[in-house]
């Protein structure tokens, strides 16, 4: 087994970070760590481990065909108490890499044959996440064209085309050409009003596809068993012709309905499924949280369906097997598995030996210090202080924090973790919520357009947090 401990901190790059490419694995490991540094403070050992794992996927794709299938991912176990960033490292990595990602709780699974979720459901959830991701990407590519088509259909509803000219010999002569020109001018005027949202109160009648089939929606055999690969009610709905119904809605709702219909026409679901399955097999990431909850002593009597039984079921999935999903069969050989747990009571060696061998990389995450809290409040792109500034800006107010206020917030969070339960960076959320509660409540009537949060303000609001019972409840 390889155990990685926290190395010396790597200096951050100067200047504005460049946006990541569509595939993060195309970057060298050092740049992958730099991208993660934009959102996560510290834990360079964990960042280094996942950066190598992601880069190895690109390296595997460049390897010769004869050995490519032999190169399997090095799965990782993140060890650390709650709130140190285990989940955030995996989630942010998947988001930056554009990889299908799913987070599951190991404690929710039971051995196959017992009531509860079986471990194969995590693979099916990953496939669903991959299809949703690819469909969203495809829809974003064609969304401008879908909007144009929906706009033309809306104009047809607002200004219906004239009836076809009669074909009888004694019928009246067709309208002159200037009537068609006048109609086109009227259509362009309606287009301008439509784009300026001046017709939002007007109602039109649109034809939509009925979403339900009544009793067929209730047909769900094997309810309680996690077998979504075949749904009898869904199959019947696909076999029966789709029903249409007409609805009278306002223009904004009609635009949304028509855009959705155009997107469905323009995006080929079969191509989406094929690409999603390939992306899941070669780039998918499954994060198994609370794996320490299924480790420990074996049951002395009866089946251990939620501990060793789950480990035995996990083994073939992590090792590499073929799982049946509603979209076809999926191989798990090259899916990256990242497990995490606090391991306060148990330790990784309490897992069955076969499963230990499938997680060769172990990373110990360090406990967060008061200095880390200061960095967490200020450095990441989505830090808590920036989030509250955005909330205040939504109502036209400016929100500023002094260095003394940031230091005081970090000190109070550290004290709360020392005296109560150490929940890591999550303590900052409760401390900040307590601090900003009165500000957010009275924000619309606040006398000054710029609110300055200094050390005195923080002390007045939080000085009694650890001693006063009424304020203590905010951080429990």
Buried (B, 14 or more C-beta within 10 A) or exposed (E): EEEBEBEEEEEEBEEEBEEBBEBBBBBEBEBBBBBBBBBBBBBBBBBBBBBBBBBBBBEBBEEEEEEEEEBBBBBBBBBBBBBBBBBBBBBBBBEBBBBBBBBBBBBBBBBBEEEBBBBBBBBBBBBBBBBEBBBEBBBEEBBEEBBEBBBEBBBEBBBEEEEEEEEEEEEEEEEEEEEEEEBEEEBEEBBEBBEEEEBEEEEBEBEBEEEEBEEBEEBEEEEEEBBBBEBEBBEBBEEEEEEEEEEEBEBEBBBEBBBBBBBEEBBEEEEBBBBBBEBBBBBBBBBBBBBBBBBBEEEEEEEBBBBBBBBBBBBBBBBBBEBBBBBEEBBBBBBBBBBBBBBEEBEBEBBBEBBBBBBEBBBBBBEBEBEBBBBBBBBBEEBBBBEBBEBBEEEEBEBEBBEBBBBBBBBBBBBBBEEEEBBBBBBBBBBBBBBBEEBBEEBEEBEEEEBEBBBEBBBEBBEEBBEEEEBBEBBE
